[in-house]
């Protein structure tokens, strides 16, 4: 994904199920929160998270965002992915700084934007450690998505013939969050998609396992930073 902005803008980033690497081409990007502002490095990577972030894109900024498939970043990083949870760190922690500097120089010289994207893709291909996805975890992810996040960890482990403890350790190492945290993200994203279609949250929220309206509003505000009503009033297009 390429994000460009002629003028400064602030974007609300909702939790997602994927690890994201960011390559800043020009301008500045920072995360804003109550504790202050954090300027993002030129090349960085963000793990999964349970709550929203406010990203401020500076004037005339451009960034390439690489969204890995669930568990996909595990093929490139020599690190249990749950250690990235709620974090944004420099890519230099994982790849040789000299190669990243060379990539930065090449990106600066290459035009148009599609050529810059190709350089990033080729860089990751060169860093591929293995291409053997964990099929059990991939199966678990599929089951969670098919259930819109409402399946229990106990049922998952039982269906996959693995103990709960072993399953949770294997899942968070490969995906970057516990099965419960991952399911919560999937459930809330599913609710947002359904609510955007019919402009109503609460019936779908009750069907998704929330006890009552206050329970849902509390969880939704932690997820998005807004009440359901506030969120729907600011969304004009499809929610993804």
N, C-alpha and C positions, 0 to 999 in steps of 0.2 A: 504494500500500500504506500502511495506517495501522498504526503500532506504538505501543501503549499499555502502560504498566506501572504497576500500583499500588505495587509494591515494587521496589526496585533489583534489577537482574538483569544478567548478563553473557552476551552472545551471540557465538558464533564465526561470523564472516562469511567464507565461502569466496569465492575469486575467481569472478567471473561475467563474462559477455560484454557487459554493458551499462554505460553511464554512468548514475550515479544522482544525482539532486538531492534534498537533504533539507531539509525545512521543520520547524524545531523549534517546536512549539506551546506546550509548557510543560516544566518540568524541565530536566535537563541530560543530555547525552550526551558521552561521551569515548571515544577510542581508547586502549587500553592496550597497551604493548609494553615490551621490556626497557630501552629508553632513557627511559621515563617515560610520562606520560599527556598526551594532547592533547585539550583541550576543543573540541568542534565549534562553529562559529559558528551563529547563529540560522538563516541560510539558507546552504547550502553545496552544492558539487557534487564528486563523486568520480569519478575516471577508472578505467579498468580496472587490474587489478593481478595479479601472478603468485603472490602468497602471501596467506595468511589475515590477518584482523585480529580483535582482540577488542574488541567494542563494549560499553561499560558504560552501561546506561540507568539514570538516577537515579530515585528514588522519585517516584511521581506524574508520570511523564513521558509525553509524547505527541508523535509525529512523523509527518509525511506524507512518504513516500518515492516519488519519481517515477522509475520505471525506463524509460529510453528504449529503443526498439528499437535493435538493432545499427546504428550509423551514424545513428540518428535525431537525436541531440543536435547533429549537424552542421548541421541545419536551423535551429538557434537560436543557436549560438555562433559568433562570428567568430574562430575559433581552430582550428589543426590539432589534432585531438583527442588525438594521441599526446603532446602537451605536458601533458596531464592524467594520464598514466600514473603509477600509484603515488602520486597526489596527492589531497588534499582541500583545496579553496580556497573562499573566500567567493564567493557569487553576485554580489556587488557589483563583482567584477572584470569582469563581462560585461554586466550590466544597470545602468541608471541607479539610483543609490542612492535618489533621491527616490521612484522608482516602487516600489522594494522596501520602503521605509518605509511608503508608502501601503498596500501589500499587507499588511504586518505589522499595521497598524492595523485594516484591514478583517477580517483573519482573527480578531483578538482579539474583535471585536464580533459575529461571525457564529456562529450555532449552528443546527443540530447539526453533527456532524463532516462530514456529506455536503456541507453548505454551504461549509465550509472547503476541502474538496477541490475543489469547483466553482470557487472563487476562484483556486486554484492552477492549475487547468486553463485558465481564462480568461486568466490572466496569461501563460502560455506561448503560447497562441494569439495574443495581442496582440504577442508578441515574435518570431513566426515570420518568418524571413528569406527562406526559399524552401521550396518543396515539390517539389523535383525530385531524388529519390534517385538515387544513382549505380548504375545497373542492373548494370554489370559487377561492382562490389563486392558488390551484393546477391546476384548469381549465385554469386560466390565463397563468400559466407557460407553459402548454401544447400548448396553442394557440401561444404563443411567439416562442416556439421552432418549431412548424409546419410552421410558417411564416419565419423562419430563422432570427428572430429579426426585421423584416421590418414592423410589424403591429404597428399602433399608439396607444398611451395611450387612446385617445378619442374613438377609435373604440373598444378597449378592454372593457372599462368601459360601453360603450353602449351595447355591446354584452352580458355583464354580469349583466346588469340592476342595476348598482350601480353608484353613482356620482363619478366624477373624483377625487375630494378631498378625499372622503371616501376610494376609491379604492387605491389611492397612499399611504395613511397612513397605511392601512391594509397590503398592499404589502410589503412596506419597513420594517415594524415591523416584518413580518413573514419570509421574504426572506433575508433581510439584505442590500437591495439596492432599489432605486426607480424603477418603471417599466421601465423607460427610460434607466437608467444605466444598468439594467439587459438585456434589449433588445439590447443595444449597444454591450455588451459582447457576446451575442448569435450571433449577426450579424457578428462580426469580427471573431469569431471562425468558423462560417460556411464558411466565405470567405477563411480563411486559409485552411480549409479542401478541398474546391473545387479547390483552386489554386494549392495545392500540387498535386492534381490529374492531372491537365492539365498544370502545371508550368506557369500559367498566372493569374495575379490578376485583371487587369483593366476592362475587359469586365464584369466579375462577380461583380466587385465593382460598376460599373455604374448601373447594373441591381438591385443592392442592395440599390440604392438610393443616392449614393455619386454623387455630382454635376459634378466633373471633377477630373482629375488625381491629381492635387495639393491638392484638398480637401481630397481625399482618402489617399495620402501619409502622409499628416499632421496628420490625425487621426490614421493611422496605426503606425506611429513612436511613437506617444504618448502611444499607446497600447502596443507595443512590444519593443520599444527602437531601432528599426532598420527600414530602408527603406524596402519596399517589396522585392527589388532585393537582399539586404543584407540578409534578412531573408531566402529567398528560397535557397540562396547559402550555408546556414549552416544547412539546414534540409535534412537529408538523409533517414528518415523513415516516416511512417504515422504520421500525426499531429493529436493529440487528444485534 
